[in-house]
């Protein structure tokens, strides 16, 4: 069978930037309805390098794909986060919207010593598009920065969360000062990827929300 190993591929993609100067280190987006997508902007590049004190507060934006026509494209619209837990940072990573439950799930790395969370919002459209916070899940063993994406299970009573790291990232960022334990985790992370099998998908149960 011919594998076409040396086949030449030409990419003819005419691409234009969307949300320049508005979307800070966006990592993920998910389709809502009627051509609208939700986009996470968690400033993750700076977060992972420097910790939470030197980053922009995370946001979620809505983009109407029908308006993205050349120079006439509209800017992404920041969505209000209603009833979000006071005092907790929101630095979103992976996103998932469920048509079944009308829930928007966002992996978030607050970098406040409690690990990472899956924040759950109901999408409200009246009188305008907004996200109402209804629940938070901290997966068992969810250390700082370890989880990265999420999907809803067969029902809203369970979610599946993926991991991209073995061990917790340092709270002060990769370029900041580290405790002995954080330095040890860095070594374990490098060795673990080579030698130690690790769980990369977590199944998490949660109480049903209204």
C-alpha positions in Angstrom: 0.0 0.0 0.0 1.3 3.4 -1.0 1.8 5.6 2.1 2.6 8.9 0.4 5.3 9.6 3.0 6.9 12.2 0.8 3.8 13.7 -0.6 3.9 17.5 -0.9 1.0 19.3 0.8 0.1 22.9 0.0 -2.1 24.8 2.4 -4.1 27.6 0.9 -5.7 29.2 3.9 -6.6 32.9 4.0 -6.7 33.7 7.7 -7.5 36.9 9.6 -7.0 37.5 13.3 -10.2 37.8 15.4 -10.3 39.7 18.6 -6.8 41.1 18.5 -6.1 43.0 21.7 -9.2 41.6 23.3 -8.7 37.9 23.7 -5.8 37.2 26.0 -4.1 33.8 25.4 -7.3 32.1 24.4 -7.2 28.3 24.7 -10.5 26.9 23.7 -13.9 27.7 22.2 -17.2 25.8 22.0 -20.3 26.2 19.9 -23.5 27.6 21.5 -26.3 28.1 18.9 -27.3 30.3 15.9 -23.6 30.7 14.9 -22.5 32.0 18.3 -19.4 30.5 19.9 -18.0 31.0 23.4 -14.3 31.6 23.7 -12.1 31.4 26.9 -9.5 34.1 27.6 -7.5 33.1 30.6 -4.2 34.7 29.9 -2.7 31.3 30.4 0.7 31.9 28.9 1.4 34.6 31.5 -0.4 32.6 34.2 1.8 29.6 33.8 5.0 31.6 33.6 4.4 34.2 36.4 1.5 33.1 38.6 -1.8 34.9 39.1 -0.5 38.3 40.3 0.8 39.3 36.9 -2.1 38.3 34.6 -5.3 39.7 33.4 -8.4 38.4 35.1 -9.9 35.7 32.9 -13.1 36.2 30.8 -15.4 34.4 28.5 -16.4 36.0 25.3 -19.2 35.4 22.7 -18.5 35.7 19.0 -21.1 35.7 16.3 -19.6 33.9 13.4 -22.2 35.4 11.0 -20.6 38.8 11.5 -17.1 37.7 10.8 -17.0 39.1 7.2 -13.7 40.7 6.4 -13.1 44.2 7.9 -16.8 44.4 9.0 -16.3 41.8 11.7 -17.7 42.7 15.2 -15.5 42.5 18.3 -16.0 39.6 20.7 -18.5 40.4 23.4 -17.4 39.8 27.0 -20.1 37.9 28.9 -21.0 38.9 32.5 -20.4 36.2 35.1 -23.4 36.3 37.5 -23.1 34.9 41.1 -19.5 33.9 40.6 -17.9 32.9 44.0 -16.5 36.0 45.6 -12.8 36.1 46.1 -12.0 33.3 43.6 -10.0 34.0 40.5 -11.3 32.9 37.2 -8.7 31.9 34.6 -10.5 29.7 32.1 -8.8 26.9 30.1 -11.0 24.3 28.4 -14.7 24.9 27.6 -17.7 22.8 26.8 -21.3 23.7 26.1 -24.1 21.1 26.5 -27.2 21.5 24.5 -28.8 18.9 26.7 -28.5 20.8 30.0 -27.8 24.3 28.8 -24.6 24.2 31.0 -21.3 25.8 30.0 -18.4 24.1 31.7 -15.1 25.9 32.1 -11.8 24.5 33.5 -10.3 27.3 35.6 -6.9 27.7 37.3 -7.3 30.3 40.1 -3.7 29.7 41.3 -4.9 30.4 44.9 -3.7 27.2 46.6 -6.9 25.1 46.2 -6.1 23.4 42.9 -8.1 23.8 39.7 -11.8 23.8 39.3 -14.5 23.1 36.8 -16.9 26.1 37.0 -20.4 25.5 35.8 -22.7 28.1 34.4 -26.2 28.3 33.0 -26.4 30.2 29.8 -29.1 33.0 30.1 -30.4 34.8 27.0 -33.0 37.1 28.6 -32.7 40.0 28.5 -29.2 39.5 27.1 -26.6 36.8 26.9 -25.0 36.1 30.3 -23.5 33.3 32.3 -25.0 32.4 35.7 -22.7 30.5 38.0 -24.5 27.4 39.5 -21.8 25.0 40.7 -18.0 24.4 41.2 -16.3 21.0 41.0 -12.8 20.3 42.2 -11.9 16.9 40.9 -10.3 14.5 43.3 -6.5 15.0 43.1 -7.0 18.2 41.0 -3.8 20.0 41.8 -2.8 23.4 40.5 -3.0 23.7 36.7 -3.2 19.9 36.1 -6.6 19.6 34.4 -7.3 21.1 31.0 -10.6 20.1 29.3 -14.1 18.9 30.2 -17.2 17.4 28.6 -20.6 16.5 30.1 -21.5 12.8 30.4 -24.7 11.1 29.4 -26.4 13.4 32.0 -25.5 16.6 33.8 -24.9 14.5 36.9 -21.4 13.6 35.7 -18.6 15.1 33.8 -15.3 13.8 32.2 -12.2 15.9 32.8 -8.8 15.5 31.1 -5.4 16.0 32.6 -2.3 17.3 30.8 0.1 17.2 33.7 1.1 14.7 36.4 2.0 17.1 39.2 0.9 20.6 40.4 2.4 23.7 38.7 4.1 26.2 41.1 1.8 28.9 42.4 4.4 31.6 41.6 4.7 30.4 38.0 7.4 28.5 36.1 9.6 31.6 36.1 9.0 32.5 39.8 10.6 31.3 43.0 9.7 27.7 44.0 9.3 25.8 47.2 11.3 22.6 47.6 8.1 20.6 47.0 7.4 22.5 43.8 10.9 21.8 42.6 10.5 18.2 43.4 7.2 18.1 41.5 9.0 19.5 38.4 11.5 16.6 38.5 8.6 14.1 39.1 6.8 15.6 36.1 9.7 15.0 33.8 10.3 11.5 35.0 6.6 10.6 35.2 6.0 11.3 31.5 8.7 8.7 30.7 8.3 6.0 33.4 5.0 6.2 35.3 1.5 5.4 33.8 -0.9 8.1 35.0 -4.7 8.7 34.8 -5.3 11.2 32.0 -9.2 11.1 32.1 -11.3 11.5 35.2 -15.0 10.7 35.6 -16.5 13.0 38.2 -20.0 12.8 39.7 -21.9 15.9 40.7 -25.3 16.7 42.1 -27.9 17.7 39.6 -28.5 21.4 39.1 -31.7 23.1 38.2 
